[in-house]
Amino acid sequence: MCISKKILKTLLVTFLSISFANAEGGEKFVPIMPGVKSIDITLNGQSFTIQRNQDIKNKISDLYNITARGVPQPMVVAKGVETIGELEFLDYMKKAQTDSSIAIIDTRTPGWFARLRIPGALNVPYTNFNNRDDAIDVMEDYMGVSIKDDDSLDFSKAKTLVLYCNGYWCGQTPAMIKNAKQSLLTLGYPSSKIKYYRGGMQAWTSLGYTVAGSAAK
């Protein structure tokens, strides 16, 4: 009898949880944001739809289902650098379609990028910032930085960088921002133009958002 009561109680709690979830937004789908099932994006020559996996039994990618890895990164990676979440990241993706002053950048090494990534992101590995010449090259190519006649760097047209890596435990984006030998901040990049999506691929995949790459399913 006690077991039956426990089962009934569990079922009731589950039913109420689902009912409250439906009542909160009224959605009959898994939303990417309140009331929105998906958004169509065209970015860096790619067209795709961002949505969450609609299979309620879907599980996180095998690439991100291990907990004993990396070291947790601080919420504030550096003074003046804004930490953002998924909704802010999506907003920057939408804006970047028509605003060339915004760059969505995956800071991971090419192997990670090839396996699983956020669609439309550019791959600029953090390892470029271990060497000054390489760092300046990628800043010129992707970030709107130029070189003045006196060889100093001109950040007057520097882009707003929206950076991500594997997530809370990954140090690749923090390296590009401040820890590498020739990091963005070391070279003088304006901190106000750097946005850090700390959740990265760990958070993105845990929410079932659209991904690209050889490990995408």
C-alpha positions, 0 to 999 in steps of 0.5 A: 500500500505504501509503495502504491501511495509513493508511486501515485505521489510521484505521478501526481508531482510529475503531472503537476510539473508538466501542467505548470510548465505548459501554463507558464508559457502556453507552448506546445513545443520546447522553446528556445526562448519564451513563446519562440520555437525556432529562428532562421539565421543566415551568418557567414555564408551559412543558412540554418535554423536554431531550435531546441531538440523537440524529442523530450527523451533527447540526451546531451551529446556524448562529448559533454556528458562527463563531469570530471573534466577541466577547471571551472572558470570565473563568472567574470573572466576579466574587468570590463568583459561581459559574461552572457547567456544563451538568450544574449548569444542568440540576440548577437547571432541575429544582429550579426546577420546584418551588422558586420561589426559583430563577430561570433567566434569559436575559440577552440582548436580545430578538432573540437570545432570540426566535431561539434560547434554552434552553426555560423560561428567562425573558428579562430583558435586561441592558440593564435594568441601565443604568438604576436604576429599570428595574433595580429594576423587574425585580429586583422582578418576577423576582428576589425583591427588595423595597423597604423603607420607607426606599427601600433594597433588601431582598435577604432573599428574593432568588432564586438567579439562574441566568444565561446569554447567548451563551457564553464570548465574550459580555458580556451576562451579565457586564454584568448581573452587574457591568459595567452602570451599575446592575449586580446587584452594584452594587445590592447583590445577594448574589453567593452567589445568582448563578450564571453559566453561562459556556458559554451558548448556544454550549456548549448548542448545541454539545452538541445540547441541546434549544432553542426559538425561530425558529431551532430545528431 
